[in-house]
Amino acid sequence: MKTVSLALRNLLRKPGRTAALAALTALLAFSVFGGSIVVRSLRHGLDSLESRLGADIIVVPSSAQSKVSFQNMLLQGTTGAFYMDAANLDRVREVDGVALASPQLFLASLKADCCSVKIQVIGFDPETDFFIRPWMEESVSRELGELDVVVGCKVEAEVGEIIRIYDERCKVIGRLAATGTGLDTAVYCNMDTMKTLLQAAEAKGVSHKVSSGDSDEQVSAIYVKVREGCDIGEVNSKIQGHTRKASAVRTKSMLTDVSDSLAGISSTVTLLIAAVWVLALVILLIAFVMIANERKREFAVLRLIGMSRGMLSGMILKESALCSLAGGLIGILLAALAVFPFTTLIETSLGLPYLRPETGVIVTTGLLALAAAVGIGSLAASWAAFRLSRVDPGTVLREGN
């Protein structure tokens, strides 16, 4: 009889024991696959953010710090609206070392009769922008016109659809690629469209501190690119002293904070995976030794009817591999169900850029997690197989009499 068939029959003959062993390997596969996907998604999100971020410095009104942190401007988009004198844009451009400076205007819509969805609207100047435009060119083939908008990948609006923002009918002309940040939930338009939307909001009684309804006098943020060869810290200090009622911060410091947070989470996840690995190995070793002692007479009979030591060891290892394979597949499936449907919740809870890796990376991670589950099960079973293969069958059977 083939040892594989015999191993499978032995597993089915003791479903409770088999289920317990499979559960241990499922826990291992769950932790390895789930933890690895979370860490990889965080790393992918940070890499995406770094590649999208062309600004060295961001300037916002000093009062904005009480409404939204600088870090949240990158990770969660901007929540709300704040404004400063547009003259600060000229002041920033006058600073020695500034290569590019581009303004943005923010508008938070309301989920009410006036608006299709609750969103953050970001207006930018296509002629000077270097932050949004390169990202937009990947998916939008034409220039933004009056009341044309481009939406982030998480906004529930398709290309060609009309969405209402303060009762203004805006046409969606493109959807942007995912970044794993709050930028994926924003709507983007040019400054002319933003002016119309701000005025529409004012007409609805939603004040945005726009003097006389003229949005040309206001900006919400200024994104700055420093000239090559200039010290970003020095330029940042000059901007801070040259602007009025405004605060400037280096984007690198934001990314450093994000990277440090990511490193902390990665270390924690790695320690948890290692702890689960050691715990699973110890428990499986104990379980297989106990099972081996319980099945001594069974194995002695198999030796007497002609099964060699090698065949007996092979059967034990095959039982372990089959059981671990089933448990590993179940663990990976459960981890996928726990991680993939809740991407937004994980991103919000961690407050870090979170972008699911490519399918190839996910498949590779799953295979590695499965190999780990089968490997640790086989490792635990190998010790029991080694001991049992060297037991004298006659002695075992006489002990039972």
Secondary structure, 3 states (H helix, E strand, C coil): CCHHHHHHHHHHHCHHHHHHHHHHHHHHHHHHHHHHHHHHHHHHHHHHHHHHCCCCEEEEEHHHHHCCCHHHHHHCCCCCCCCEECHHHHHHHHCCCEEEEEEEEEEECCCCCCCCCCCEEEEECCCCCCCCHHHHCCCCCCCCCCCEEEECCCCCCCCCCEEEECCEEEEEEEECCCCCCHHHHEEEEEHHHHHHHHHHHHHCCCCCCCHHHCHHHEECEEEEEECCCCCHHHHHHHHHHHCCCEEEEEHHHHHHHHHHHHHHHHHHHHHHHHHHHHHHHHHHHHHHHHHHHHCHHHHHHHHHCCCCHHHHHHHHHHHHHHHHHHHHHHHHHHHHHHHHHHHHHHHHHHCCCCCCCCHHHHHHHHHHHHHHHHHHHHHHHHHHHHHHCCCCHHHHHHHCC
